[in-house]
């Protein structure tokens, strides 16, 4: 049985906003989620990975018109969580048999994390058609958030 992550939805700010802002946010905003406690998952290669408490993510970044077919926090929740963390940091956290936390595949790159998304999706839900379609979309459009994150890393910490 899969150990599901404990999540808290982060509110989408619409209250007390003008109608056009509420409507725009309803149409364009993907809800973000916060992990309430450390969560572990075992990969195909036997590596136990950990996503730490407090990590915020949006699940699979699926455009709203397609949510009827693919919910961002439905079948793709687990692979999306792992993928979002890997995209953000270009590594995962592995937990050794002694309980130590060590980097897993640091600097593996976008293609590796995209492939891991597909592997985890198939392992978790076994719906290869949907998983492959989601992977294809990530392969085609994942460069956008990947590039954005890499550019953020180049900015000085002090914001100058």
Backbone bond lengths (Angstrom), bond angles and torsions (degrees), N, CA, C in turn:
res aa  C-N    CA-C-N  psi(-1)  N-CA   C-N-CA  omega(-1)  CA-C   N-CA-C  phi
1 X - - - 1.465 - - 1.524 109.37 -
2 X 1.292 115.63 132.20 1.463 122.59 -179.38 1.521 110.87 -72.84
3 X 1.314 115.32 129.17 1.464 121.47 174.85 1.527 107.65 -79.09
4 X 1.332 116.82 111.37 1.466 120.71 -177.32 1.532 110.37 -82.41
5 X 1.332 116.36 145.27 1.462 119.58 177.51 1.524 110.86 -71.63
6 X 1.316 115.47 148.76 1.469 120.80 175.63 1.527 107.11 -93.31
7 X 1.328 115.25 119.18 1.456 121.44 -171.52 1.524 111.94 -121.71
8 X 1.317 114.31 152.39 1.458 121.87 174.39 1.527 107.61 -123.44
9 X 1.349 117.64 127.03 1.462 118.28 178.08 1.527 110.69 -72.88
10 X 1.316 116.00 136.77 1.464 121.03 176.28 1.525 106.74 -91.63
11 X 1.327 116.98 125.22 1.469 119.67 -176.50 1.529 112.95 -58.89
12 X 1.312 113.95 145.99 1.463 121.28 172.48 1.521 105.89 -95.65
13 X 1.310 116.86 121.62 1.461 121.74 -174.95 1.526 110.91 -72.02
14 X 1.333 115.75 105.81 1.463 120.88 175.11 1.531 111.34 -128.76
15 X 1.327 117.10 -28.05 1.457 120.73 -175.98 1.529 110.51 -61.88
16 X 1.325 114.88 138.28 1.471 123.41 178.62 1.523 113.21 64.53
17 X 1.324 116.66 19.52 1.462 121.26 176.27 1.528 108.35 -102.58
18 X 1.334 117.18 153.42 1.467 118.70 175.01 1.527 110.79 -57.94
19 X 1.337 116.14 154.54 1.449 121.18 -176.86 1.524 112.41 -53.52
20 X 1.321 117.54 -45.16 1.472 120.04 -176.81 1.528 111.33 -64.33
21 X 1.327 119.22 -32.14 1.471 122.27 176.06 1.531 109.71 -70.40
22 X 1.329 116.28 -45.01 1.477 119.28 178.26 1.519 110.54 -59.78
23 X 1.337 116.36 -45.80 1.453 120.64 -179.84 1.525 110.72 -62.42
24 X 1.316 118.60 -46.13 1.462 122.93 -179.80 1.528 110.76 -60.33
25 X 1.320 116.59 -44.67 1.476 119.61 179.75 1.518 111.38 -66.62
26 X 1.338 116.76 -36.45 1.461 119.71 178.18 1.522 110.66 -64.08
27 X 1.324 116.66 -39.07 1.455 121.53 -177.97 1.532 112.29 -76.22
28 X 1.330 116.90 -38.05 1.469 119.55 -168.98 1.521 115.91 -107.48
29 X 1.309 118.60 -18.33 1.465 119.87 -172.50 1.524 111.42 -88.09
30 X 1.309 114.88 132.45 1.458 121.35 173.27 1.524 106.99 -100.36
31 X 1.317 116.21 126.99 1.470 119.51 -178.23 1.518 110.48 -59.66
32 X 1.309 115.31 140.09 1.458 121.39 174.05 1.524 108.08 -101.13
33 X 1.325 114.41 155.64 1.458 122.45 -177.97 1.520 108.61 -128.23
34 X 1.325 116.03 148.65 1.461 121.20 176.56 1.519 108.71 -117.31
35 X 1.321 115.61 133.38 1.457 122.11 178.54 1.529 108.70 -76.08
36 X 1.327 117.44 122.16 1.464 122.06 -174.67 1.524 113.91 -82.59
37 X 1.324 116.96 -18.72 1.457 120.42 177.34 1.523 108.51 -153.22
38 X 1.325 116.26 160.46 1.463 119.94 176.67 1.529 108.53 -53.25
39 X 1.318 115.59 141.61 1.460 120.65 -179.12 1.520 108.82 -132.00
40 X 1.344 116.35 135.21 1.460 121.38 -179.17 1.523 110.94 -117.49
41 X 1.333 113.46 149.98 1.457 121.73 178.78 1.531 107.22 -145.15
42 X 1.322 116.51 141.77 1.459 120.29 178.43 1.522 109.74 -100.95
43 X 1.330 115.54 122.01 1.462 122.33 179.78 1.528 110.78 -76.66
44 X 1.324 116.29 168.36 1.469 122.07 178.99 1.521 112.89 -54.73
45 X 1.343 116.61 -35.18 1.469 119.50 -177.17 1.529 112.14 -80.15
46 X 1.341 116.96 5.04 1.466 121.29 178.05 1.517 113.74 90.14
47 X 1.332 117.88 -4.08 1.459 121.36 179.75 1.523 109.88 -74.34
48 X 1.331 115.43 129.70 1.456 120.50 174.14 1.526 107.46 -89.66
49 X 1.329 116.10 120.42 1.457 119.44 178.71 1.528 109.45 -107.41
50 X 1.302 115.11 158.14 1.459 121.35 -178.51 1.522 108.99 -130.13
51 X 1.317 115.64 133.93 1.461 121.99 169.55 1.529 104.50 -108.75
52 X 1.343 117.47 123.31 1.459 119.75 -172.51 1.528 114.75 -77.06
53 X 1.308 113.56 151.39 1.462 122.07 174.70 1.528 109.40 -51.70
54 X 1.320 115.70 141.26 1.454 120.80 177.90 1.509 114.42 93.87
55 X 1.349 118.08 -11.37 1.459 120.17 179.72 1.525 108.74 -66.19
56 X 1.332 116.10 133.71 1.464 122.25 179.77 1.523 108.92 -110.47
57 X 1.323 115.74 136.93 1.463 121.04 -176.44 1.523 109.19 -153.12
58 X 1.343 115.70 168.76 1.464 119.38 -179.81 1.530 112.63 -114.87
59 X 1.308 117.75 12.41 1.465 118.96 -177.03 1.508 108.36 72.25
60 X 1.297 117.12 -154.29 1.463 120.18 177.21 1.532 107.77 -75.01
61 X 1.308 116.78 127.38 1.472 121.88 -176.97 1.526 109.72 -79.21
62 X 1.312 114.87 82.55 1.454 121.48 -175.75 1.527 108.46 -106.33
63 X 1.330 117.81 129.94 1.471 119.63 178.49 1.534 111.26 -57.04
64 X 1.319 116.07 140.32 1.469 122.12 -176.33 1.535 113.73 -49.67
65 X 1.347 120.70 -41.47 1.474 118.59 -178.96 1.534 113.56 -60.08
66 X 1.327 117.81 -19.73 1.467 120.46 -179.03 1.529 113.57 -97.12
67 X 1.335 117.22 1.88 1.462 119.70 -176.78 1.523 113.15 -62.25
68 X 1.315 117.55 -25.38 1.464 119.70 176.72 1.527 111.61 -64.71
69 X 1.323 116.23 -29.53 1.463 121.50 178.94 1.528 112.09 -92.28
70 X 1.334 116.12 -41.39 1.467 121.71 -176.77 1.525 110.16 -136.76
71 X 1.298 116.79 103.19 1.461 120.50 177.16 1.529 109.26 -74.51
72 X 1.339 118.11 137.07 1.465 120.15 179.60 1.536 113.00 -61.75
73 X 1.327 116.66 -24.31 1.469 119.41 179.60 1.524 111.12 -122.35
74 X 1.309 115.97 28.48 1.461 121.35 175.19 1.517 109.31 -96.93
75 X 1.315 116.34 -120.81 1.472 121.84 -178.56 1.530 112.57 -56.95
76 X 1.315 117.37 -27.11 1.466 120.76 -173.95 1.528 113.69 -98.15
77 X 1.332 118.07 10.44 1.467 121.36 -178.61 1.528 112.28 -57.70
78 X 1.309 117.99 -54.57 1.470 121.75 -175.49 1.529 111.22 -65.59
79 X 1.344 118.97 -51.74 1.467 116.70 177.78 1.531 112.06 -62.62
80 X 1.331 117.33 -33.65 1.460 120.41 178.41 1.516 112.55 -65.69
81 X 1.323 117.16 -40.74 1.466 121.86 178.02 1.523 110.36 -61.53
82 X 1.311 116.53 -50.10 1.462 120.87 -179.18 1.532 110.35 -63.42
83 X 1.312 116.64 -44.62 1.461 122.26 -179.13 1.529 111.56 -63.43
84 X 1.338 117.04 -42.68 1.471 119.88 179.45 1.527 110.86 -61.50
85 X 1.335 116.83 -42.39 1.467 119.71 178.78 1.527 110.34 -64.79
86 X 1.332 116.70 -45.04 1.470 120.80 -179.65 1.525 111.36 -63.66
87 X 1.328 117.52 -40.22 1.465 120.59 178.22 1.526 110.91 -64.33
88 X 1.322 115.69 -39.37 1.464 118.88 -177.62 1.524 111.73 -66.94
89 X 1.319 117.28 -43.21 1.467 120.96 -171.64 1.533 114.29 -110.11
90 X 1.315 117.75 -6.39 1.472 123.41 -175.37 1.529 111.36 53.70
91 X 1.294 115.35 38.51 1.469 123.80 172.32 1.516 107.65 -174.26
92 X 1.306 115.23 166.40 1.458 121.77 170.42 1.520 107.38 -118.42
93 X 1.312 115.92 174.95 1.464 121.61 176.42 1.525 107.32 -106.90
94 X 1.316 116.92 121.07 1.469 121.49 175.78 1.517 108.35 -96.08
95 X 1.327 115.70 146.88 1.460 121.58 176.76 1.526 106.81 -112.10
96 X 1.330 116.08 119.49 1.466 120.86 -178.91 1.524 110.51 -75.79
97 X 1.318 116.30 169.65 1.462 121.69 176.94 1.521 112.71 -59.59
98 X 1.339 116.29 -24.28 1.462 121.25 178.21 1.529 111.67 -89.13
99 X 1.331 116.61 -0.97 1.460 120.71 178.52 1.525 114.60 89.83
100 X 1.334 116.55 3.26 1.471 119.46 177.71 1.522 109.78 -73.39
101 X 1.319 114.91 147.80 1.470 121.34 176.70 1.523 108.16 -102.41
102 X 1.341 115.05 122.91 1.460 120.61 -178.13 1.533 108.88 -133.48
103 X 1.335 117.51 154.28 1.468 119.79 177.98 1.529 111.18 -62.63
104 X 1.327 115.94 139.90 1.459 122.44 175.00 1.523 107.76 -114.44
105 X 1.323 115.86 117.68 1.464 124.24 177.21 1.538 112.63 54.46
106 X 1.352 116.95 51.21 1.472 117.65 177.66 1.523 110.93 -59.99
107 X 1.318 115.04 139.21 1.465 122.72 178.01 1.536 112.54 61.61
108 X 1.325 116.99 29.06 1.465 120.02 -178.94 1.529 112.19 -68.49
109 X 1.309 116.75 -28.22 1.454 120.44 175.59 1.515 115.01 93.72
110 X 1.303 113.98 164.09 1.465 122.89 -173.15 1.524 113.18 -57.34
111 X 1.314 118.71 -45.31 1.466 120.12 -177.22 1.527 111.97 -62.41
112 X 1.339 116.62 -38.02 1.461 119.85 178.21 1.531 110.35 -63.54
113 X 1.338 116.74 -46.28 1.470 120.39 -177.73 1.529 110.96 -67.97
114 X 1.334 117.07 -34.91 1.466 119.47 176.71 1.527 110.47 -63.91
115 X 1.323 116.96 -42.71 1.465 120.59 178.93 1.532 110.78 -66.30
116 X 1.329 116.60 -38.18 1.463 119.98 177.82 1.531 110.16 -63.14
117 X 1.337 116.99 -38.38 1.468 121.05 175.34 1.528 109.90 -53.05
118 X 1.335 116.15 -49.90 1.469 120.27 -179.05 1.526 110.93 -62.32
119 X 1.322 117.72 -46.03 1.467 120.95 -179.44 1.530 111.41 -59.88
120 X 1.322 116.53 -45.79 1.471 120.42 -179.58 1.523 109.97 -66.01
121 X 1.334 117.22 -42.73 1.461 120.55 -179.98 1.524 110.97 -58.40
122 X 1.316 116.63 -47.34 1.471 120.11 179.86 1.525 110.61 -64.45
123 X 1.341 117.01 -40.58 1.466 119.90 179.08 1.530 111.76 -64.68
124 X 1.326 116.89 -38.09 1.466 121.09 -174.94 1.520 112.11 -78.46
125 X 1.340 117.48 -46.47 1.459 117.90 -172.41 1.527 114.49 -118.31
126 X 1.322 118.08 -12.31 1.457 120.82 175.06 1.523 115.02 62.23
127 X 1.314 117.46 20.44 1.453 121.61 -178.83 1.530 107.96 -104.72
128 X 1.325 115.47 73.77 1.464 121.96 -169.67 1.523 113.48 -55.46
129 X 1.322 118.84 -36.22 1.461 120.58 -179.33 1.532 110.54 -63.13
130 X 1.323 116.65 -53.13 1.469 121.24 179.59 1.524 110.05 -63.11
131 X 1.331 116.81 -43.98 1.467 121.02 -179.01 1.529 110.95 -60.74
132 X 1.314 116.60 -41.51 1.463 120.71 -179.41 1.526 111.27 -69.05
133 X 1.332 117.32 -38.74 1.470 120.27 175.67 1.527 110.74 -62.40
134 X 1.331 116.55 -43.50 1.470 120.08 178.59 1.530 110.20 -64.06
135 X 1.331 116.69 -43.06 1.465 120.70 177.81 1.526 111.21 -61.17
136 X 1.332 116.90 -40.85 1.471 120.53 178.95 1.523 110.59 -61.88
137 X 1.330 116.61 -41.40 1.464 120.21 178.23 1.529 110.78 -64.17
138 X 1.333 116.48 -41.54 1.468 120.25 177.50 1.527 109.97 -64.12
139 X 1.317 116.35 -41.73 1.466 120.08 -179.99 1.525 111.65 -62.32
140 X 1.329 116.20 -36.38 1.466 120.23 -179.15 1.529 113.32 -79.32
141 X 1.339 116.71 -38.87 1.463 119.80 -170.89 1.528 114.65 -116.86
142 X 1.328 117.94 -3.97 1.466 121.01 -177.82 1.516 113.87 -64.73
143 X 1.324 117.09 -20.45 1.468 120.52 -179.72 1.522 111.02 -61.89
144 X 1.339 117.94 -25.84 1.469 120.43 -177.22 1.530 110.48 -66.63
145 X 1.348 119.94 -57.63 1.474 118.02 177.34 1.532 112.38 -67.13
146 X 1.342 117.07 -31.22 1.463 119.90 178.60 1.528 109.96 -61.39
147 X 1.311 116.76 -49.19 1.462 122.03 -179.33 1.525 110.88 -63.93
148 X 1.317 116.11 -42.04 1.476 120.26 179.41 1.527 110.60 -59.09
149 X 1.324 116.16 -43.85 1.472 120.16 -179.65 1.523 111.43 -66.91
150 X 1.313 117.42 -41.30 1.466 119.92 179.11 1.532 110.95 -64.17
151 X 1.340 117.75 -36.29 1.464 120.95 177.64 1.523 110.69 -66.82
152 X 1.322 117.61 -36.74 1.464 121.58 177.85 1.516 110.46 -61.73
153 X 1.338 116.29 -37.06 1.458 120.25 -179.51 1.526 112.30 -65.93
154 X 1.344 117.13 -26.37 1.457 120.67 -178.13 1.527 112.03 -77.99
155 X 1.345 117.58 -16.84 1.453 120.46 179.81 1.518 110.67 -74.63
156 X 1.327 117.49 139.33 1.466 119.61 177.59 1.525 111.47 -61.86
157 X 1.319 116.41 146.95 1.463 121.61 -178.15 1.528 111.92 -60.73
158 X 1.321 117.49 -31.33 1.452 119.62 -176.54 1.528 112.40 -82.00
159 X 1.347 116.99 -2.19 1.446 121.67 174.09 1.514 114.31 82.86
160 X 1.312 119.61 6.09 1.470 121.66 -178.51 1.508 111.46 -78.09
